Structure formats: C-alpha cells, structure tokens
Amino acid sequence: MVRGAPAEPGRYCFWPNFSSEKNRNAAGKENSTMNSRNDKFYSARITLRQELAQDLWKVRLDPGGPFEFVAGQYATLGVRTATKHSERAYSIASSPYEKELEIFIELVPEGELTPQLHKLPEGAEVTLRKIAKGRFTLDFKSGHRNHLLLSTVTGVAPFVSYARTLLIDWEENRFPADVHLYLISGASRSWEFGYREELEGIAKQVPWLAYIPTISRPWEDTAWRGETGRVEDLIRKYADQWGLTGENTTAYLCGHPQMIEMGMGILKRRGFSNDSLKQEVYWVPAKSALS
C-alpha cells in the first residue's frame, strides 16, 4: 500500500457526501450538451499488474486526475475500441488515502469488458469516470459497534478498503470509537485470496479486526490448513463465537449472488432487520441458473 499526502481527518474516507454527488450529477446532465466526452472521463494508466490465477488479477491505476471516493465505493472503468466504449463498475480495494486506485478483477470469459481488460499490460490506459459512486460504506449512523463482512473472491475489495483506511486512522490517532470488523472471506482455493496475507497481518496488529478465510474446494487445495466450507455455511458458527446479533451488528455481503441470497436469509432468521443489512451483488444470475 502506497500512501499519498495525508488527508484531512475523516475526509472522503468513510462519510459519503451524497448531496454533493447528486449536485455534481445534476450539473453534469445540464451541461451534457456542452461538454465533450473527456469532461466525464480520465485516462487512467495501469502502473502495476499482479496475476493471482488464470482468471484473477489485481491492477493499480494512476487515475489521471483528482479522484475522490469513500471506502466502500466503486469506480467505473472502461475500454474504448473503434466501434464501442464498454464500461463496468469495480469496487475499489485501495484506501482514499492512497495516490493510486487498486482493483481486484475476475475474468468473465463471455463478458463484454473483462476479456479486454485481461489483455492489457502495465502502461496501458483505460477510461475512468471522474466520479466514484456507491453506498456500500461503513454504517456509523446506527450506533452498532460490530460490522460483519461477508465476501467471495473479488467481493473482498471494499472490505480491504475499509481495513486499510481504518489502519491508517488507527496509526494516526483518529480511529472512530468502538468499531470492530469481523470478516469471513470465501474462495474455491486458497490462491484465489487476493489479500489474505495483508488482512492476516492487520488482524495480528490491531484489536478491531478478525479475519477468517475459507475455501470451498479443499480437495483441490490439499495443503490448505484453514477453515473450509462456503461463507454462508460459517455465518452461524462465527456470529455465535463473536457475539454478533441484529441489535449490535450491521452485516455487509459482497460478491456471489448465491452467497448473498443465502446469507441474507440466515441473518434475517437470526433477527437482523433490513436496516442492519447491506449488500453489493456483483452480477445477476440468469433465470435459468436459478431454476
């Protein structure tokens, strides 16, 4: 993690200014006929690319201009060809305190954008919409001290942003009072964890983060000695162990739609209200896949 200049305490890190976002969007619409396409986009450059598996990789981007966001929000990246401009939203793994953006990407072979992104080397450029969006941010309004974070593969990205940002706040004595993160991160095999070493390191360093990685295909990863099973299979076990209830906890679910659907059901049956549940679905499965 490479930090930029120190930010003003709390600024752009956990408190979204949605009114400003709304005003910027409205202004953009009013002036759309006068502005060129470059007024909405930066040309972001890939400064680092890290391969994790054949279909998983991380990139760091020089955004190409000022890019303000809140931990948990997403950036919209795109690739232009002679005939089309393809775009998709990606959760940001880096902290707002960092100079560059970090994105964790999974290849969708039949997708419109990821096959194009997968071909791009370091030094290549992509489009980046100048305004970050999203409300998948830490809940400080409910008064809940606990935050249960549930993710699959690339769905861990916003939680990495939470952890990095809180770590910097912790180190610089501006940590929010009484905040505890409990993260269960799932993957099929251990090499699909993009941030396991980093998160384990933070969890050992601070008292406010617990991290449980789990794999669902241990027969394909026989060296793995950690937790096994799907994320949704472990919710009851660790919620009980950590003392997490709907009265003291906000839950956040990000990644595979099946995990989110099943996880939401489990948590609701345990007394979590809709106000205590936040979700970020990475794609909507086809109806045939659900039948």
MARDOTI-548893 format. One record per residue (C-alpha): residue in three letters; x negated, y negated, z negated. Coordinates in steps of 0.02 Angstrom, whole numbers, plus 32768, in hexadecimal, padded with zeros to 4 digits. Layout:
<pts>
  residuo     X     Y     Z
      ALA     X     Y     Z
...
</pts>
This chain:
<pts>
  residuo     X     Y     Z
      MET  8000  8000  8000
      VAL  7FB8  7F58  8035
      ARG  7FFF  7EC1  7FDC
      GLY  8019  7E17  8026
      ALA  8017  7D73  7FC8
      PRO  8071  7D78  7F20
      ALA  812A  7D59  7F33
      GLU  8190  7CE9  7EC3
      PRO  81D0  7D56  7E33
      GLY  8267  7DB7  7E6E
      ARG  8270  7D5F  7F16
      TYR  82A6  7DCF  7FA5
      CYS  827B  7E69  7F41
      PHE  831D  7EA2  7EEF
      TRP  839D  7E18  7F01
      PRO  83EB  7E0E  7FAF
      ASN  8425  7D62  7FE5
      PHE  84BC  7D9F  8046
      SER  8505  7CF1  8056
      SER  8466  7CB9  80AE
      GLU  846B  7D54  811C
      LYS  8520  7D2D  8148
      ASN  84F6  7C79  8170
      ARG  8462  7CAC  81DB
      ASN  84CD  7D29  823A
      ALA  8555  7CA8  8255
      ALA  84D8  7C29  8292
      GLY  848E  7CAA  8305
      LYS  8538  7CCC  8353
      GLU  855D  7C14  836B
      ASN  84B8  7BF6  83C3
      SER  84B0  7C9A  8423
      THR  84D5  7C48  84C9
      MET  8445  7BCF  84B0
      ASN  83C3  7C46  846D
      SER  8359  7CBF  84CF
      ARG  8349  7D73  8499
      ASN  82A1  7D4B  8449
      ASP  82F8  7CE0  83C7
      LYS  8340  7D7D  8378
      PHE  82A7  7DEE  8385
      TYR  81F2  7DF9  8355
      SER  8176  7E5F  83B6
      ALA  8134  7ECF  832A
      ARG  8090  7F2C  8340
      ILE  806A  7FDB  8300
      THR  7FCD  7FC9  8296
      LEU  7FC8  8079  824E
      ARG  8018  811F  8279
      GLN  8012  81B9  8209
      GLU  804E  8263  8244
      LEU  809D  82D4  81C1
      ALA  80E7  835A  8232
      GLN  8114  836D  82E8
      ASP  81B7  8310  82CA
      LEU  8189  829E  8238
      TRP  8118  8207  8233
      LYS  80FE  8162  81DA
      VAL  80D1  80BC  8229
      ARG  8099  8016  81E5
      LEU  80CC  7F7C  8245
      ASP  808E  7ECA  8250
      PRO  813A  7E7A  825E
      GLY  80FD  7DEC  82CC
      GLY  8146  7D64  825F
      PRO  8197  7D40  81B6
      PHE  8206  7DD2  8185
      GLU  8265  7DC5  80E2
      PHE  82BF  7E5A  8098
      VAL  82F8  7EA7  7FF6
      ALA  82BD  7F52  7FB9
      GLY  833B  7FCE  7FFE
      GLN  8367  7F6F  809D
      TYR  8346  7FA6  8150
      ALA  82F0  7F62  81EA
      THR  8330  7F75  829C
      LEU  82A9  7FB1  8314
      GLY  82B7  7FC5  83CF
      VAL  825E  7FF1  846F
      ARG  827B  7F95  8512
      THR  826F  7FE8  85BB
      ALA  828E  7F9F  8667
      THR  8345  7FCF  865B
      LYS  8373  7FD7  85A3
      HIS  8350  7F9A  84F3
      SER  836C  8027  8475
      GLU  8377  7FFD  83BB
      ARG  8391  8056  8316
      ALA  8390  8027  825E
      TYR  8306  806F  81EF
      SER  82F8  8062  8133
      ILE  825D  8005  80FC
      ALA  81E4  8066  808E
      SER  816F  7FD5  806A
      SER  8189  7F54  7FE2
      PRO  81BA  7EA0  8007
      TYR  8114  7E75  7FB5
      GLU  80B4  7EC8  8044
      LYS  807C  7E6F  80E2
      GLU  80AA  7EFE  8156
      LEU  8146  7F67  8169
      GLU  813E  8023  8152
      ILE  81BC  8097  81A4
      PHE  81D2  8155  8190
      ILE  8218  81A1  8230
      GLU  825E  824C  8260
      LEU  8263  827D  8317
      VAL  830F  82A0  835E
      PRO  82E5  82FB  8401
      GLU  8389  82CC  8455
      GLY  838F  821F  8409
      GLU  838A  817D  8469
      LEU  82FE  8127  840B
      THR  8291  819B  83A3
      PRO  8249  81F9  843B
      GLN  820D  8150  847B
      LEU  81C7  811E  83D2
      HIS  8171  81C6  83C2
      LYS  8108  81A1  845C
      LEU  80C7  80FA  841D
      PRO  8011  80F3  83DF
      GLU  7FC1  8077  836A
      GLY  7FBC  7FCD  83BD
      ALA  8061  7FE5  8418
      GLU  80ED  7F68  83FD
      VAL  81A4  7F7C  83D2
      THR  8230  7EFF  83BC
      LEU  8261  7ECF  830B
      ARG  82FF  7E6D  82E4
      LYS  82CE  7DD9  827B
      ILE  8352  7DF6  81F4
      ALA  8352  7E8D  8181
      LYS  83FB  7ED0  814D
      GLY  844A  7F4C  80D6
      ARG  8494  7F53  8027
      PHE  843D  7FF3  7FEC
      THR  83E4  7F91  7F66
      LEU  83CB  7FB0  7EAD
      ASP  8466  7F8F  7E44
      PHE  843F  7F12  7DBC
      LYS  84F1  7ED3  7DA9
      SER  8543  7F6A  7D56
      GLY  84D2  7F68  7CBF
      HIS  849F  801D  7CDF
      ARG  83F0  8042  7CA1
      ASN  83DE  80E2  7D08
      HIS  83D3  80F5  7DC4
      LEU  83E0  81A4  7E0F
      LEU  8390  81A9  7EBC
      LEU  83B8  823D  7F2E
      SER  8366  824F  7FD8
      THR  8338  82C5  8065
      VAL  8298  82B2  80CC
      THR  8294  8201  8117
      GLY  8322  81CD  80A3
      VAL  829F  81B2  801D
      ALA  8265  8111  8073
      PRO  82D2  8091  8016
      PHE  82A6  80E6  7F71
      VAL  81ED  80D3  7F98
      SER  820F  801A  7FB2
      TYR  8266  8013  7F08
      ALA  81D5  806A  7EB3
      ARG  814B  8004  7F05
      THR  81A2  7F62  7EDE
      LEU  81C5  7F90  7E29
      LEU  8111  7FCA  7E14
      ILE  80D0  7F21  7E4A
      ASP  814C  7ECA  7DD7
      TRP  8115  7F3F  7D4B
      GLU  805D  7F18  7D67
      GLU  807E  7E5D  7D70
      ASN  80EF  7E55  7CD6
      ARG  8193  7E2C  7D2A
      PHE  81E5  7ED7  7D20
      PRO  82A4  7ED4  7D0C
      ALA  82D8  7F06  7C5D
      ASP  830A  7FBA  7C3B
      VAL  8308  8003  7CEC
      HIS  82EA  80BD  7D07
      LEU  82E0  8117  7DAF
      TYR  8300  81D3  7DC0
      LEU  82D6  8212  7E6E
      ILE  82FD  82BD  7EB8
      SER  82B3  82C9  7F68
      GLY  82D6  835D  7FDA
      ALA  8286  83A6  8075
      SER  827E  844E  80CB
      ARG  81C2  8461  80AC
      SER  8146  8401  8042
      TRP  80E6  83B2  80D1
      GLU  8186  8352  80FE
      PHE  8176  82E9  8060
      GLY  8131  8246  80A2
      TYR  810F  81FA  7FF7
      ARG  80FD  8287  7F79
      GLU  804C  825E  7F41
      GLU  8074  81A5  7F30
      LEU  8114  81C1  7ECE
      GLU  80C5  8243  7E5E
      GLY  803A  81C7  7E3A
      ILE  80B3  813C  7E0C
      ALA  8119  81B3  7D9F
      LYS  807C  81E1  7D3D
      GLN  804E  812A  7D29
      VAL  80F2  80DF  7CED
      PRO  817F  8110  7C74
      TRP  820D  80D8  7CE5
      LEU  81FF  8155  7D76
      ALA  8223  8211  7D78
      TYR  8205  8269  7E1D
      ILE  823C  8318  7E51
      PRO  8210  8355  7F01
      THR  826A  83F3  7F39
      ILE  8260  8461  7FD4
      SER  82ED  84C9  801D
      ARG  8283  8545  8081
      PRO  8201  8588  8008
      TRP  81E9  8625  8071
      GLU  819C  85B5  80F7
      ASP  812C  855D  8077
      THR  80EB  85E7  8006
      ALA  8066  8578  7FB5
      TRP  80EC  8507  7F6B
      ARG  80FA  8512  7EAD
      GLY  8179  8489  7E8F
      GLU  8236  8483  7E86
      THR  829B  84E0  7F0A
      GLY  834B  84CB  7F4B
      ARG  83AD  8442  7F9F
      VAL  83BE  8399  7F4C
      GLU  8477  83B2  7F2B
      ASP  844F  8457  7ED4
      LEU  83E5  83FC  7E53
      ILE  8455  836A  7E27
      ARG  84AC  83BD  7D94
      LYS  840B  8402  7D4B
      TYR  83AC  835F  7D4A
      ALA  843F  82ED  7D23
      ASP  8457  8353  7C84
      GLN  839B  8356  7C5F
      TRP  838B  829A  7C75
      GLY  8430  826E  7C21
      LEU  847A  8219  7CB9
      THR  8535  81F5  7CB9
      GLY  85AC  8186  7D17
      GLU  85AB  8110  7C81
      ASN  84F1  80EE  7C80
      THR  84B8  8115  7D33
      THR  84CA  80D8  7DE5
      ALA  84A6  815E  7E68
      TYR  845D  813F  7F15
      LEU  8463  81C3  7F9F
      CYS  83FF  81B0  803F
      GLY  83DD  8224  80D1
      HIS  8435  82BE  8112
      PRO  84F3  82AA  811A
      GLN  8512  8357  80D0
      MET  84A9  832F  8037
      ILE  8505  828B  8023
      GLU  85B2  82D8  8036
      MET  858F  8365  7FBB
      GLY  852D  82F7  7F44
      MET  85B8  8276  7F3D
      GLY  8636  82FF  7F16
      ILE  85CB  8345  7E89
      LEU  85AF  829A  7E3C
      LYS  8667  8268  7E47
      ARG  8697  8309  7DEF
      ARG  861A  82D9  7D67
      GLY  8672  8235  7D49
      PHE  8617  81BD  7DBE
      SER  868E  813A  7E04
      ASN  867E  80F3  7EB3
      ASP  8633  8056  7E67
      SER  85A4  80BF  7E23
      LEU  857D  8113  7ECB
      LYS  851C  80CC  7F5E
      GLN  84F6  8128  7FFF
      GLU  848F  8111  809D
      VAL  84BC  8193  8122
      TYR  8435  81A4  81A7
      TRP  84A8  81EB  822C
      VAL  855A  8226  8241
      PRO  8563  82DF  826C
      ALA  85CA  8316  8302
      LYS  8677  8355  82DA
      SER  864B  8400  831E
      ALA  85BD  840D  82A1
      LEU  8636  83EF  8212
      SER  86BB  8469  824C
</pts>
